[in-house]
Amino acid sequence: MSKARSGATLATMSTPADLIRARYGNLAFEPPAEIPAGLAMVLDRRVTRRYRDEPIPEPLLQTVLAAAQSAPSKSDLQQYSILVLQDPAKIAAIADWIGTMPWIKQAPVLLLFCGDIRRGQRLAAIHGREHANNNVDTFINATADAALAMGHCILAAEGAGLGTCPISYVRNHVEKIGPMLGLPKGVFPVAGLTLGWPVARNEPSPRLPQNVVVHRERYNDSGLEAALPAYDALRPPAKPRYPEVYGPKAEGCVWSENSARQLSVPERFGLSVWLKLRGIDLA
Ligand SMILES: Cc1cc2nc3c(=O)[nH]c(=O)nc-3n(C[C@H](O)[C@H](O)[C@H](O)COP(=O)(O)O)c2cc1C
């Protein structure tokens, strides 16, 4: 079997019902008895945090990047940029600044998905127009473009037998990553993405039930509290977040408690200041 096909093959070994069971911890609904291999692959996706020491052939990398660029883009404006890092020294510098994620250094490629407002500003200047949209709406559009490109890249990589892991922690170090990678004003990191050949695949991570996340015709989150005990029980207790604030917990924390711990402490407090300094107007 070629490496390029192994990711899709793994997914197609499971039945649709197996894939739904793995995603929700139970057969939350009855899927069609047969589904296309591409849909099975998407249902089976997981992050990869262990990579083989093996490069990605350039033609495959370029094709995966073309898939990233195949994502939809708001008004076809394409307000994002993708930086491709293959220099081990640069990847190691970012990994060392982050400190806790050895999979960044293991991966042969680290991509940086950025919102890019600068390109539109340059287009306006080239055509003698004033760029009048350095605002929060453009920030959302550029962020959505970058995130969709990253999503397409993840699925394309998975289909090619590669593994990926998004890295939000690049935003903890924007003040160093910006100059190291020459990010000009108007260009801001949304997330990194490790890319490489998996040593092993993670277990699928169960998701909240559809009645919590998917709202039919009208928003309704009244089922949240009732859904939590079963959902928390599906997930092994994790390392407690912010033990220095809320204390350690030998038995670990369930998903909802850890989410509450994490969200109660403001993260990346300085990011809006950095964005402002880099010419992004969030007004
Ligand atoms: C925007 C974004 C940022 C993320 N940042 C990190 C990160 O910095 N480090 C990491 O190991 N995983 C990161 N992840 C991966 C999530 O932890 C992972 O998707 C989640 O635990 C669910 O696991 P799964 O993708 O295997 O289903 C990130 C995911 C997203 C979408």
The ligand as a Gaussian input file, in Angstrom:
#p B3LYP/6-31G(d) Opt

LIG

0 1
 C       -7.275000      26.488000      16.460000
 C       -6.712000      25.266000      17.135000
 C       -5.592000      25.382000      17.921000
 C       -5.026000      24.252000      18.539000
 N       -3.864000      24.396000      19.253000
 C       -3.226000      23.300000      19.717000
 C       -1.933000      23.420000      20.314000
 O       -1.384000      24.524000      20.479000
 N       -1.307000      22.267000      20.687000
 C       -1.871000      21.034000      20.508000
 O       -1.231000      20.034000      20.840000
 N       -3.118000      20.900000      19.968000
 C       -3.794000      21.994000      19.561000
 N       -5.010000      21.878000      18.944000
 C       -5.599000      20.536000      18.768000
 C       -6.753000      20.264000      19.736000
 O       -6.238000      20.092000      21.027000
 C       -7.493000      19.028000      19.241000
 O       -8.058000      19.314000      17.985000
 C       -8.591000      18.626000      20.233000
 O       -8.007000      18.152000      21.425000
 C       -9.482000      17.519000      19.676000
 O       -8.716000      16.402000      19.264000
 P       -8.851000      15.847000      17.771000
 O       -8.456000      16.944000      16.837000
 O       -7.923000      14.651000      17.690000
 O      -10.279000      15.452000      17.574000
 C       -5.629000      22.991000      18.376000
 C       -6.787000      22.876000      17.587000
 C       -7.318000      24.001000      16.984000
 C       -8.554000      23.844000      16.125000

